[in-house]
Amino acid sequence: MEAKRTKIGYLVGGGLKENFRVRLTVSPQEIQEGAFVVLSSGYWRYYGIVTDIQLGATDPRFADEQMGGRFPAHISNALHGQTLFANLEVLPNLMLEVGPDESSPEYAGWIRSNPQPKLLPVKNIPPHHAEVYLAGEGDIAQIFGKPGEKGNFIIGHTREQGHPVCLDLEKFVQRSSGVFGATGTGKSFLTRLILAGLIQFNKASVLVLDMHNEYGFNDKASDTKMEVKGLKTLFKSRVRVVGLGAGTTIRGEQVDFNLEIPMEELSTADIEILTRELNLKETTPTTLSALYNSFKNNWFAHFKAMNREEVEVTDDRGKVRKTPHPGSVAAWAEPNGVNVMAAEGLHDKLRRVFDKPYIVQKPAADGLKNIIQTLENGGHVVLSFGEYESDLDYLLVSNLLTRKIRSSWEHKTNTFRTHDPASGAGEPRPLVIVLEEAHKLLNREMASQTTFATIARELRKYYVTLLIVDQRPSQIYDEVMSQLGTRISGWLGDEDDIHAVLSGLSGREALRGMLARLQPKEEVLLLGWGVPMPLPVRSRRYDEGFWKELTGGTKKSREQNLKELGF
């Protein structure tokens, strides 16, 4: 492995509480910020990334004055090489005990005692003048896993030498994660890459809440106008595209089935999360509670059916007066101790929900059940919102669906953990819920009310995690951000967004500038739980080459084809 590395310098300073300082023996133009480097000394190998490149001089006068015109060329070059230099700041991340030299007699005994050396956080430091190399392909594989091994998905390549860098999907699905980047940095393409890897890996089901109808069917790239394959095109029967509302099609394509929501499935909590969107008053929870007490699960249908009419009645003296219609809001409110104006105000504001065509008394099919069964049975679902792209639609449907999913997965997990052989309950299949525009559901105001914050905090033990995709991570509640394991971020220009992505991570001050200086497209910084150490990479392109590699061209067995068809 040593021979495959490129030597770039030697260690001249640093410590455990500060970065290592490396004197370059090559031109500083050959090294980039974020380069993955290896320090090798004795029994140990240290891995880190370059966080800064600095010019220095043995005497400031040599740096301040050009020598080319003052001395002959050979003297000028000699002075330049002896007096001017460049240093690297290296953030050390991991260390590996490699033992004595393989050719030494001690090596056989050492390897018997250490058959599988473990990567450790940096606990000691190499001595002065330890040699420093650019990491070779073997080093990348040592840290990030070998391409081709099960669960190792190539997310990108190192920027200097193009070595493949893998994401451990087995680890990735164990905790919630996030994909971040400013608008136009390619978050959707990067998310497609990851989703394609997860579906191909097939150890977790995927539910995509596709607000803008981007993931299911083929699309066109906004910049190149080239066709972009959808997940349904790539994986056919393994992915089911669901359209919100009866008769919904997506770009003229027929969906696998449609989702209509029964009125009885709407809880009062589903309405309360719309407080900001509908500008609901402080009295709303009281009114909703009274509605539920009166009509139980049918509260929504009864409230929708109420009117605002009055009728004329004649009293015993023959005087005509107006009184609330028996089917009116006021006629229900008064005997139930509810303020009539508050109830009528809520009825007015809920007209935007009453008028949604996808909320019906009795759906043609149980779409909610079909989605959950598909996911439980190992399939993947893209819920396309079709023409219902408003924030209200997204908030209402996403929260309701994930509330049902949470209940189902908690029940399956609890049954599995009872260890009752008679129940026949197997281990629940892990589920990843993909949430775009995450700040709309996970901001400080909404986080305590939606199911998503609960999933991010608690549902990892119930086999459900989130993959949140957002351009404004600073608007996501910090308690939710702290629960994210793997974070994959493209360029971010806003200082608050950078701070949010790096929150809770060691070495964040050193990584801050690196994140701000990524290329606007096709460069991402890998951070957190799913990767052993932070690393900037050139992300793979979601293109024809990737699609061919993913589908493989290998002929499937008859059993595999039947399984994909559901038999």
N, C-alpha and C positions, 0 to 999 in steps of 0.2 A: 504493500500500500504506500510505503514511503516514496518509492520511485515514481509514483503517479502524481505526487503533489508538486506544486511549484513553490519554491522557497522565496519568501518576500522580505524577510528581515529577522531581527532578534529582539528579545525582551530587554528593556533598559530600565523599567520601573513599574510602579503600581502596587496594588495590594487588594485585600479582600473587600475593603470598604470603598475602594475607588477602582476605576478602570485600569487595565494593564496598558503600559506605554511601550510601543514597539518601534524600533528604529528601522526604517525602510532601507532595503538594499536594492530596490528597483524604483523606477520612476513612479511618483505619486499618481501619475495619469493612468497607471495600469490597475489601480485599486479604486473601488467605489465604496461609498458609504453603504453599510449593510452587508459587505462581503463576509462570507463565512470563513473563518480562519481556524487553524489548528496549531497549538503550541505543544511541542513534544519534548519531554525531558525525563530521563530515567524511567521509573516504573509507571509514569502517568502521562496521559494525553488530555489536553484541555481544549474545549471548544468554545468559541465566542464569535461575536459579530463586531465589525468595525462601526463605531459610532461617530468618529471624527478623524479628519486628516489635517495635520498642522505642519506648516513650514517652520524651520528653525535654523539657527546659525551659531557657530562657536563664538563669534563676536558680531554684534549688531552692525558694525561697519561693513562687514563683507556682504550683508544682506541689503544694506542701504545703497551701496555704490556698485555699479556694474563694473566688472573686471575686464570685459572684452576689449575695450579700447585702451586700457592702461598697461596691459602685459601682453607678451607674445601668446599665441593660441595655446601652446603646450603648457605654459605656466598658468594661464587663465583656467584651463580645464582641470589642472591638478589642484589649484586652489579651490575651485568650485566643488570638486569632489570631496575635499578634506574639510571645508569650512561650512558648507551649506548642506542641509539634510531635511528629511521629512519624517514625522512621527505619526503613528496611528494610535488612536484611543480605541481599545478593544474591550467590550463588555463581556466578561467571562460568564458562561451560563452553565456548563456541564464539565465534568471530569470523568475519565475512565481509566481504571487501573489496567494496564496492558502487560505488566510484569517485566521480567528480564528479557534481554534479546533472545529471539527464537533460536539462534545458533549457540547460545550458552548452555552449559550443562545444567544450570539451575532451572531452565525453562520447563522441562518435563515435569519436575516436581511441583512447580508453581501452577501449571495449568491443571494438574490433577486436583489441587486444592481450590482452584478457581475456574471450574469448567465453563461457567457463564458469567463473566465479569459484568457488573451492573454500572449503569450510568448514575452518577451522583451529582448533587449540587456542588459547586466549587467550595471545598473545605480547606484547601491549602494552596500554595502558590508555587509556580516553578521558579528556579533560581535565575539570577541575571544571565543574560545572553542565551537563554533557551531559544531554540530555533522556531521560527514561525512560518507557516505555510498557508497558501490558499487551500481550502479543503478540496480533496479529490472526490471522485464519484463514490469510492468506497466509504469515505467519511460520511457523506450525505446518507448513504444507505445504512450505515451504522447507527445514525441518530434518528432518521426519519423513516427507516424501513426500506426493504428492497422492493422495487417495482415488480409486479407479477405475483407477489405473495398475497394470499387471500386477505382482503380487507384493506390493502394498501392501494390507495387511489392517487394517481399522479395529478396533483393540483397545479403544478407549475415547474419551472426550472430556475436554477441559480442564474443570476444576471451576468456574472463574469464568464463562466465556462459552460453554461447550459446543462448542468447535471440535473436529473429529475429529482423532484422533491415530492414525497408522498404524504397524504393525510390518512391517518389511521381511522377508518370509518367505524370500526368496532368501538373505539373509544369516543369518536365524534358523537354517536347517537346516545351515549350514556348521560350526557348533560345538555342543557339548552345551549344554543350557539347563536351567533349573529354574523350577518354580512353587511358591511357598512361602506359608504363611499358617497361623495358628492354626486349631484345629478349629472348624468352623462359619463360616469366613470365605468360603466359596464356591470353594475350590480346584478341586473337581470340575467346577463349572459353567464356571470360567475355562479349565480344561483342555479341556473340550468345545468351547468357542469356538475355541481355538487349533487343535485337531485338525480341526474342521470347516473352518477356513481353510486348513490344510495340504492336506486332501483335495481341496478345491475348487481350490486352486492347482495341485495335481497335478504338482509337480516333485520330490516325494519320496514314497516309500512309508512307511506308518505301521504299526507293530506295537504294539498296546496289550496289556500284560500286566495284564488286568482282574481283579484279585484279588477284588473285591466285586461283580462283575457289573453295573457301572453304565453302561458305555459303549455296548454293542452294541444292545440293544433299549430300547424306551420304559420310562421309570421314573417315579416320583412324587417330587416335591420334598418333603423331610422337613418343611419349614416351612410351605409354602403348600398342600401336597397336590395341586398342579397337575401335569398330565402333562408330562413332559420327554422330548422326542424323542431316541431313540438314533441313533448314527451309521449303523446299518443302515437305519433308517427314512428318514433323510435322503438316503443315497447308494445305497441298494439294492444292485445287483450290484457296485458298486465296492468295497464293504466285505463281507468274509466273516467271519462269526462262527463261531469254533471252540470246541467244548465239550470240556473235559478229561474223558476217560473215555468208554467205550462207552455209547451210549444217553442221554447227558447232554442235558437240555433246560434252557433258561434262562427262568425265569418262565413255563413252559408253552410257550415258543416253540421251534420246531425250529431247530437250528443248521445251518450249511452243511455241516460235516463234524465228525467227532470226532477227538480226538488220543489215541492210545494209544502208549505208549513201549515199544519193544522192549527186552528185558533187555540185549541185546548193545550197546545204545547208552549204557548207564550206565557211566561211567568211575569209577575209584577216586577221582578228584578231586571228582566230584559228591557222593560220600559224605563226603569230608573237610570240605566246606563246611558239613555238618550237625553238626560237632563240638559246638557249643554246644547246638544243639537236641536232640541225642541224648545229650549228656553223654558223649562218647566219650573214651577214655583216650589217654595219650601213646603207647601201643604200637600204636594203630590204624593209622598209616601203614605200619608194618612188616608188620602182618598183611595189609593190603590189597595191598601190594606182592607178598607171597608168593602171595596168591590169583591176582593177575594173571599172575605168572610160571608158575603151575601151569595156568591155564585160559584165558589170554589174554582175548579179548573176551567169552567166555562165563563169566567168573568169577562174575558175580552169580547166574546161573541155577544153577550148580553149588553155590555157597555156600547159596543158598536151599533147595536139595534135600537138604542135609546134615541129619542128625538128631543127637540127643544120647543115643542108645541104647547099651546094652551087650549083649553076648551071652555065654552060658556056653560054655566050651570045656573039654575034658578033656585033661590032659597025659599023658605017657607012663606016669606012675605011677598014673593013674586019678584024679588029684585034679582037682576041678572048680573053675575060677576064672573070673572075669569079665574080659572084654576089650572094647575099643571095637568097636562095630558097624562093618562095612566101609564103610558109607555115613555114618559119623558125622564130626563136626567133629574129634574127637580123632584118628580114624584118618587124616585128612588132615594134621593139624598135626604130629604126632610125626615122621613121616619127612621133613617139609619144614623141620624145625628151627624151628617156630613154637611159642611157649608155648601149651600147651593151654588154660589158664585165660583167657589173653588172647583166643584165638580163640573160645572158647565165650562169653565176655563180649560180644564184638563181634556174634556170631551172635544173642544175646539182644536186643541193642539195635537191631539191624537188622530185627527183626520188624515194627516200625512201617513200615518201607519195604517189606519183603517182602509185607505185607498190602495194599498199595495196589492197588486194582483196575485202575488205568490203566497199571500196569507189567505187561506180558504177554510171553509167550514169542514169539508171532507175531501181530502186529496184523492186523485185517481189511484195513486200508489203511495206506499209509505217510504218516501225518499230518504228520510232521516235514518230509518232502520236499514235501508239498502246500503247507505254510505257506511254505516258502522259495521255491518256484516262484511262488506267488501274489505275494509281495513283489517278486521279481525281474522279474515281468511287469507291474509297475505297479499291482497291487492293494493293498488295505489289509486288515489282519487284526486282529480283536479276539479274543484268547484269553481266554475266560471260564472261570474255575476252578470254576464250578458249586458243588457242595456241598463241594468240596475247598478250604476257605478257611483251613486252618491254615498257620502259618508254615513248617512242614516242606514242605508241598506247594508253596508259593510259592518257597521257596529252591531246592528240587530242580528243579522243572520250568523255572523262569525261567532258572536258570544253564545247564542242559543245552541248552535251546533257543537261547540266545544264543551258547553255545559253538559250536553247529553253524552259526549265522548268521555268526559271526566267521570261521570257516574258509571258508565259501562266498564271502563278500565279499572276503576277502584273496586268494583264488584268482582271482576274477574281475578284481580290480584289477591283480594282477601280470600276468595274461594280457593285459589291455588295455594295460599300460605296456610290454610287449615290442614293441609296434608291428609285430607280424607280420601283414601283410594276410591271410595264408592262414588265420589262426586265426578270422577273422570276429568277433572279440570286440569288442563295443561298450563304451562307457563304462558302468560300473556305475550303477544307479539309486540315488540317495541314499536312505538308510533312517533313520528316526527311531524309536527304541524308547522307548515310554512306560513308565516304571517308577514305580508307586505304592508308598507305604510304603518309600521308597528307603533310609531309614536301616537297615532290616533287612538289606539287602544291601551297603550301602556304609559301614557303620560302620568304625571303625579296625581292629577285629579281623577283619572279613570282607573288607574291601576288597582285601587282597593275595591272597585266594583266589578271588574270583569273577571272571567274565568282564567284569562291568560296569565295574569300575575300569579294566581294560585298554581298554575301549571309550572311557571318558571321557578317558583319557590319550593313547591312540595311534590309535584307529580313525577319527579325522576324515579322515586321509589315505586311508583305505579306504572313505570315503563312508558311514560309520555313526556316528550320534550318539545321545545320550540326551536324553530330556526327563524329568527326575526331578520327582516331585510329593511333597511332604512337609510335615508340620507341625512337625518338629523338625530344622531344618537344622544345628543345633549338634551333632547326633549323627552327621552324615555326615563322613567322613574329610576333613580339611582339604585334602589333596592333590587329592581329587576336586573339592571346592568350587572350588578355584583354577582348575580346567580349564573351569568353566562360563562360557559366553559371555554369553548373555542371561539375566537373572534378573528374574522378575516376582513381586513379593511383595505379599500382602495384609498385614493387621495382624498383628503379632507382639508378644506381651506379655513374652516372656522375653528378658532382656538378652543371654544367650549366643546365642540364635537370631538376634537382630538383628545381633550382631557377625559371625556366620557368613555371613549374606546379604551383608553389606557388605564382607567381607574382600577385600583386593586392589584395591579401588576408590578412586580419588582423591576427596577431599572427603567421606570416609565419616563423619567426626565431625559435619559439618553435616547429613548425611542421616539420622543415627541418630534424632534426635528426630522427624523427619518420618515415618519408618517406624513409630515407636511411636504416633504420633497419627493414623494413618489411621482412617477410619471402619471399624468391624468388618466391614461388608459393602459390596461394590460400589465400593471404592476400592483401587487398587493402585499400587505404585511400580515404574516401568519402569527397569531398570538394565542396563548392560553392553554387550556386543558388538553386539546386534541393534538397539540404539537409539543415536542420535548423542549423547544426553545424558540424564541422569536426569530423570524427570518423573512426578509423581503424577497419575493420571487416574481419572475415573469409568469403570469398566469397563462394556462393553456387557452387556446382559441376554441370556441365552440363552433367548429367548422366541419367540412366534409371529412377531413382526416380523422378528427375525433369521433365522428359518427361511425365511420367504417371500423375504427379500432374498437369502439364500444360494442357494436353489433357483431364484430369478430369474423363474420363470414363462415363460422363453423356450423356444420349441419347439426340440427337438434335431433334428439332421439324422438321416437314416437311417443314415449312416456312424457317427455318434456312438453311436446306440443299439446297432448291431451290435458296435461296439468294446467297449461296456460289458458286452455279453452274452458276450464272449470270442471272437467270430468275426473 
